[in-house]
Amino acid sequence: MVAPQVLVERLNRGVSKRNARWTFVRDHEFGDALTLRRFRLGNGLTVLTLVDRSAPTVSYHTWFRVGSRHERPGKTGLAHLFEHLMFNETRDHPHGDFDRLLEGAGAEANAATWTDWTYYYENAPRDALPLLVELEADRMGNLVLRAPQVASEKEVVANERKLRVDDDIEGKALELLYATAFRRHPYGWPTIGWMEDIRAFDVRDCQRFYRTHYAPGNATVVVAGDFDEKKALGLIRDHYGGFPKTAAAKTVVQPKEPSQRAERVVQLRAPTPTEKILLGYQAPAFGDPDTPALVVANEVLFGGRSSRLHRVFCIEEEIALSVRGSISPFVDPGLYEMWIFVHEGKRRQDALGRLEQELRKLASDGPTRPELEKAINQLELSFLHSMETAGGKAEQIGFYETVAGDGSAVFDRLEAYRGVTAADVKRVVDKYLRPSRRTRVEIRRGGG
């Protein structure tokens, strides 16, 4: 592999436009055998390359630092709407061309939006890389935004909201949970947006959002797999280097969510055969040093059929049909969500009391050695599974770059899990999993 400084010098020969000139930033070790390299174009586009010749495939990811938290009241859902709009017409490609060309190349493509980010990806045979670069650059800089396209996608999103939120008990409960738990921070509004906002979007809203957030300086491209690094950087320069260096999107200082001092309880009437409890404990940000220990605690409590709460709730005492938990991986502090699907004939308050008893026990005694080892092993296995393909590696790199600020920190999190002790678990459970720090949504029978 050519030394990166030499590579950049060769690529920059004869290139006069400052926006199209490469800068090598640094190398990062990525596991035991791979190297992640960081480059930057003059217009601000960050590019991370990971050459991995274990399979003749390539994965191309574009991560934009824009999600629902970057919206404003009255305009919620714009980030998610753009996930749809970006598959439409561009200056160089009519509607339908994007999917047709990728399918013809044997590629798969998709996208996702959440609170802190939006990303687009393609996984393809290695020879398709020139097409991937061309298509992604085209829609970053040349998306067509006219009334018919916007109206069509607004209708698609409105129907998606009806299906996933308005007509879905769990979706409605989660929306209510976050709206109740966050009184100031934009994590309190849904990524899909409020229906009245979706209906009210116009072309000018979309054009303004596109100009602000879909720019090279607000994006990171990740290329992983079997590819020639020099050719890939040359392609990216040729397709993105003509984009101007725009002023970075203004960093909006989000209002800090006040500490919660008492439990908040709301009820949701729904046509459900059994009652449910949804809890959201105030949890640390993804990059907080406490998060790895809390993730291990979640694995002890909810990780599989032998976990503490599944065993107690679903097998031994038959209080619940199922239980599950997850911690929001957000840039700012989020929620530790817990679901209890109460067994028919059992009472919500009894289930809640039993949960509190188990949480106090874990905070007091900590996990047993076998529980701790199993939890860490499960997390390690899940991590390794996520890194088996070029697409998996690219997704992890893009996520860590966007949420943790460093795409090379992927393996640091694995080491953090390995270093969690029983004392760490006790401490974070006692610190975060207190009734006064939570919001509770009680889903009760009723409604239509």
N, C-alpha and C positions, 0 to 999 in steps of 0.2 A: 504493500500500500504506500502510495506517495505521501511524503511528509506534508502536512496540511499547509504550512507556510509556502512551500514550493508550489503546491497545487494552486493556491490563491494567486501567487505571482504569475503563473502561467495563464490562469483564467483572466487576469486583469490586463494582460498585454494587449495594447491597441484599443482598450475600452476607455473612451473619453468621458462618457456620461457618469457623473459621480453616483447617481442612483443605481447604476448597474455594476458597480465595482464591489467586489467581495472583500470582507474582512474575516479573518479567522479569529475566533474568540478564545476557545480552549478545547482541550480533550477531556473526556471523563471515562474512567474505567466503567464498564458495564458488565457486571458479573465477572467470571473468571477468564473469559476468552474474547470478549467483544469490546469495542471502543465506540463511545458515543462522541460525535464531533459537533461543535457548535460554530455556525457561520452566520454572518449578517450581511445583507445587501445594503447598499448605500441609502435606499429608501426606507430602511427600518425593518424589513422582513427578516425574521429569525428563522434559520433552517437548521434542523438537527438531523444528522445522518447516522445510521447504524447499519453497517455492512455485515450481513449474516448470510453465508452461502449454504446454510443447511438445507434449503429447498429453493427451487427455481421460481420463486414468487417475490412480489414486491408489494408493500403496503404504503399508501400515500395518505397522510392525514393532514388536515388543516384545522387548527384550533384557533378560534377567535375569543378574545377576552371580553365576551359580552354574553350576558344571560339576563334572567328576569330581574336581578338586583340592579341592573343598569338602566332600567326603565323608570318612569315616573308615574305618579298617580294619574289615572285617566288614560294612560297609554300602556296598560299592562298587557302582556302577551305579544308584543312586537318581536321580541327575540325569537319566540317560537314560530310566529308567522313567517319569519325569514327563513327558517329551516325548510318551510314548504316552498316559498318563493324562489329559493336558490336552485330548484330543480326545473325552473321554467325557461323561458326564452332569454337568450343573450344577443348581443350585437352580431356575433359570428355564427350562432347556432339557433335555428328555430325550435319551437316547443317540440319535445319528443326526441330531439337529436341526442341529448345527453344520455338518456337511457339506451337508445338504440346503439350508439357507438360503443358504450361500455359492454353491453351484452354481446355485441359482435366480437369484442376483444376477450371475452371470457372473464370479465371482471364483475365483482359485486360492489355495490355502493350503498351507503346509507348516511344518516346524520342523527344528531341528538342535541337537545337543548336542555339546560337546567339552570340553576340559580346563578352560577358564576361563569358559565362558558357555553359556547356552541361549537360543535365540531362536525366535520364532513370527512368521509373516508372512502377509499377504494382499495380493495384487495384484488390482485390481478397477477397473471403470468408476467414474468420479468420484462418481456419484450413490449409490454403495454405501457411502460413508464412514460414515453413521450406523449402518448394520448392523455394520460392522467394529468400530467403537468399542464398541457394545453387547455384542457377542459376546466381545471380548477382555477387557473389564472384568468380565463375568460369570464367565469362567473364572479370572481372577486372584483374585477374591474369593469365589466360590461353588461351587468344584469339589466334587462329591460323591465321597467316598472311603469306600467300603464294601468288605467282603470279596469280593463277586463281581467288582466292577470290578478290584480289585487282583490277584486270582487270575488273571483272564482276561489282563490285560496282562503279568503275570509270565510266563505261558506263551508269549505272543507274543515277548517279549524273549529267553526261553531258546531258542526256535527260531531267532531271528535270530542269536544268538551261535553256535549250532551251524553255521549256514550261513556266516556271515562270518568265523568264527575257527576253530572246532574242525574244520570240514571244508574249510577254505580255507588253502592253503599260505602265501600271502602274509600273510593275516590272523594266522595262528599265528606266523609269523616276526616280524612287527611287534610283537606282544604280548610275545614273548620278548626282542626287542631292548630295548624300554622297561623291562621288568622287570629286565633285567641292567644297563642303563645307569644307572638311577635306584635307588639303594639306600636313600635317605631321603625324597626328595621324592615327593609323591603322583602326579606324572607317571608314576611307575613302574607304576601299576595302570591297567587298561584302562577307557576311558570306558563301554563296555558292561557292565563289571563282571565279577567272577569268578562262575562258575556257582553255586558254593555260596552266595554272597551273594544272588544273584538268587532262588534257591529259598527263602531264609530270610526275605525281606521280609514284614512283616505290616502291617496297616492302621495301627497306631500309628506305625511307622517313617515311613509315607507322610504321615500327618497332621502329625507333628512337622516333617518336611522342608518341607511345604507352608507351614506357619505361619511357619517361619524364613525361607525364601528367596523365596516368592511374595508379596511385599509391595510397596507403592508405593515405599518408600525403597530397594528393591534393584533397581528396574527403570528402564529408559529406553524411552520410546515415541518412535518416529521416524515422522513423517508427511511424505511426499514426493509431489509431483505437482501436479495441477490441483485445488485446493481453496480454499475461502474460509477464511482463517486464523482469523477471529473465530468463525465458526460451528464450526470444528473444535475450537478451545479451549473453546468453550461446551459442546460435546458431551462432551468429555473431562472437564470439570469436573462435568457432570451425572452421568456414569456412574462416575467414580473418586473424586469429591470426598467421598463418604460413607464411604470406607474410612478407618479410623483411622490415625493416625501411629504406627507401631510402632517399637520399638527396632530400630536397624539390626542386621542379622545380624553377629554377632561376627566381626571380622576375625581369622582364624586365621593366625598367623605361620607360614608353611610352613618346615620345616627346610631349610636351605641345603644343596644337594647338594655334597659335598666335591669338590675338584678331582681329576680323574682323572689318574693319573701313569703308567699302563701300560695297554696294550690288553687288553680283555677279549674272550675268544673262546668261543663256545658253538656246538654243532652241533645241527642238527635233521634227523632222518631223515624222509624223506617220499617218497611214491610220485610222483616227478617224473621225466620223461624226460631233463631236463638239469639240471645243478647250478646253483645260484644263490648269490650273495653279497649280503648286506644289511649295510650299514655305517651306524653312527650316530656322527657326530662331535659332541662337545659344542659347542653353538652358543649365541650370545648371545640374549637376550630380544628380542622384536619391537621394543621401543622403544629398544634399544641403538644408539648411533651407528654401530657397526660393521656392523649388519645390512644397510643398503642396499648397501654394497660387497660383502658376502658374497652377496647376492641377485644382483648383477651378475655375480659370479664364477660362480655356479651357471648363469646364462644362457650365459656363455662356454663352460662345460663341457658343458652338457646341453641348451641351448636350440635344439632343432630338428635337422634332418638335416645341417646344415652346422656344427654345434657340434663342438668339439674331440673329445670322447669318442665321440660317435656316429661321427664320421668315422674315427677310429683303430680303435675296437673293432668296429664293425659293417660298415664298408666296406673300408678298406685292409687290415686284418689279420685280419678275420673271427674275432675272439676271442669275441665275444658276439652273441647274437641281438638284444639290446636293452640300453640303459643309461638310467637316469633318476635325477634328483636333486631334492630339495625340502627347504626349511628350515621347521621348525615355527614358526608365528607365535604364540608363547605369551607370556603375561605375564612369566613367569620364564624363565631360560635353558632351552633345549630341545635338540633334535638336528637336525643336518643329515644327512638320510637319503640314501643312495646305493644303488641297486640295480644289480647286474650279472647278467644272465641269460647264463650261460656257454654258448658254442656247443658242440654235441656234438663230442666228440673233443678238446676243449681242456681245459687244467688250470686249476683254481681259482687255484693259486698263481701261475701265469703271468699270469692276468688281474689278480690283485691287485698283482703286481709292476709290471705295465704301468700300472695306475692310479697307483701311487705315483710312477712316473717322470713321468707327465704333471702330477701335482700339484706335484712339485718344480720342474718346468720353469715352470709358471705362477707359482709363488712366487718364482722366480729372475728370470725375464724379463718377467713380466706379460703381459697380452693385447696383441696388435697393435692399432694404431689402428682398422683395419676391424672387428676382433672387438669392441672396446669400443663403438664406435658402433652396431654391429648389436645388441649386447646391450641397450644403453640404449633403442634404438628399439623393440625387441621388447617391453620392459617398458612403455614408454610406450603402445604400441599396445594391449597387454593391459589396461592401466589404463583407457584411453579406451573400449574395448569394454565394460568392466564398468560404465561410467557412462552408457551410452546410454539406459537406461530409468529410470523412477522407482524401480522395484524395485532396480535395480543401485545407484543412488545411496543409497537407504535402507539397503541392506545394508552398503555401505562406511561410511556414517556410524555405524551401530550398532556395527559391528566396531571402528572406531577409538575410539569412545566407551568401549567396554567393555574393550578390550585396551590401548589407548594412553592412555586417560583423557581423550581430547579428540576429539569427533566432527568437529571442523573441521580436523583435521590430515591429512585425506585427501590434499589437494594438496601438503602439505609433503613427503610421502613421494615423490611424483613429482619434486619439485624436488631431493630428496636423490639420487634415481637419476641425474638429469641432471648432478649435480655430482660423481659418482664418477670418479676418475682411475685411470690404469693403476697408479700407485703405491699407491693405496688397495687395489686388487685384490691386488697382490703382498703387501701387508702383512697383509691378513686371511687370505689363503690360507696364508701362512707361520705365522700365529698360531693358526689354528683347525684346519687340515686336516693334522694330524700323527698318525701311528699311535698315539702314546701317549694321544691324546685320544679315541679311538674305541672302540666296541664292535662286534664282528663276529659275525654269525650266518651260519654256513656251512650251506646247505641241500643235503644230500647224498641220493643215491638210496638208498632203502631204506624200511622201514616199510610199513604197510598201511593 
